[in-house]
Amino acid sequence: MSTRPAATLDERVSRFQIFETVTPPTDPWPVLAELRRERPVAWSDALGGYWIVSRYTDALAIFKDPETFSSENNNIPRRPPRVFGRGIPLNSDRPDLTFYRKVLEPLFAPRVLAGFEEEIRGAARGLLAPLVAAGGGDFVAAFAAPYPALFFLPLLGLHDDELGELLRLHFEILETTRLGPSADGSREARVDAASEALRERIVAILDARESMSDPPDDIVTGLLRARAGDRALTRDEMTRIIRLLFGAGLDTVKSTITLATWHLATNPADRRALAADPGLIPGAVEEFLRYFGIVQTGRLVTRDVEFGGVRMRAGDMVLLPLASANRDDERFSEPNSLDIRRSPNPHLGFGAGPHRCLGSHLARLELRIALEEIHDAMPDFELAPGADPRWFGGVIIGAENLPLTIAGRP
Amino acid sequence: MRLEIDTDVCEGHGRCYDLVPELFGADAAGRGVVIAAEPTEQRRAAAELAVRSCPEGAITLDAGGSR
């Protein structure tokens, strides 16, 4: 057996990038724990070069300083806007951001979403019933992928009778987000083709609304009616908002419910606790959001600045792995243990500052209802024998599959 | 004691009104609103939980003015 000298921290940092496979998601990238201890703001030469900010307080400070750390580009390496132009409001800066948030936040406020609870619950029940009847199956295909789409896509004016096609477009639009850029441009070409197909649908939706006397009470109508002062959204702005919501509202919930269900399948004490006392579910949802920290976002430095002991320059990119900020032991006791009763839990799973996840209240509602219905429909489940979930990294950590065995009711 | 939300700092995470609905509510945009600005001593622990749960640090509990 040959022995090689252990890689230095520099070498480990230069090898790290979010698109490498994560196995397992309980500690997706161990090098981040080292960086939190030893080099909280670290430079990596990978992917064109970028700063890795690993601590909670530093990530929070960056989220709250959008003038210095712009969201104009969240991707590492930087990716110019393609078919749709920059995402709204994700890639917007002030003062436009303030306008967009002002018109969008009321559409995603808890009091509006509360009216959809039974509809979301119905979607969950409808998807779980065949999975339970079959005694198990792939949780991702049967539940996690279609669940957020069934409710949300019709709100965007997209019809659920072509759910499979829309999920395919969603999957392809996020290909570079999931896998990183490709050397030969093939991934980017697929992203563009899928984006073009989505844009045609959005244009058709907006066209149809112009002649509708009694439009449905959905997000599209909300966008058409949105005003702040005398400013309304332009058609191009609406198109970019709908595209952004289409890209942001599905995979995030899919990944979180998949990872939560994986945890419960492999930790029967937590599964039994939630099944016995659904009152624990909202707190457990927060802990899943903290512990898995599925989103690895970025910021663009707008001016030369001293930050965390380093000199950043205008044009640099900064990676903010929420999976790292949420595991900072300066902020959370025993951060590497998943504690469904953790309190308080000021995690950054939805980011912070003016770009705080617009859909966070919808995500929480969908996750709570999913867990309530899962425990109601299938109180006893585990990983299928020989199950081998395939995890992936990327901007959103997730799994391709999660084979479960579901026990019949006693 | 006095409970306040700095509306310039609040970004609408909603942790306060989810956790402590007896002291906080939500406005039409989902931002937190204090509904009991001078909570009783019995509610101190609940108020402190909201303070420590806000990711933005937008909530303050002023201990002054003994009641």
Boltz contact constraints between the chains, C-beta under 6 A:
constraints:
  - contact:
      token1: [A, 105]
      token2: [B, 29]
      max_distance: 6.0
  - contact:
      token1: [A, 105]
      token2: [B, 30]
      max_distance: 6.0
  - contact:
      token1: [A, 106]
      token2: [B, 28]
      max_distance: 6.0
  - contact:
      token1: [A, 106]
      token2: [B, 29]
      max_distance: 6.0
  - contact:
      token1: [A, 109]
      token2: [B, 29]
      max_distance: 6.0
  - contact:
      token1: [A, 109]
      token2: [B, 30]
      max_distance: 6.0
  - contact:
      token1: [A, 110]
      token2: [B, 26]
      max_distance: 6.0
  - contact:
      token1: [A, 110]
      token2: [B, 30]
      max_distance: 6.0
  - contact:
      token1: [A, 344]
      token2: [B, 49]
      max_distance: 6.0
  - contact:
      token1: [A, 344]
      token2: [B, 52]
      max_distance: 6.0
  - contact:
      token1: [A, 344]
      token2: [B, 53]
      max_distance: 6.0
  - contact:
      token1: [A, 346]
      token2: [B, 53]
      max_distance: 6.0
  - contact:
      token1: [A, 346]
      token2: [B, 55]
      max_distance: 6.0
  - contact:
      token1: [A, 352]
      token2: [B, 55]
      max_distance: 6.0
  - contact:
      token1: [A, 352]
      token2: [B, 56]
      max_distance: 6.0
  - contact:
      token1: [A, 356]
      token2: [B, 11]
      max_distance: 6.0
  - contact:
      token1: [A, 361]
      token2: [B, 30]
      max_distance: 6.0
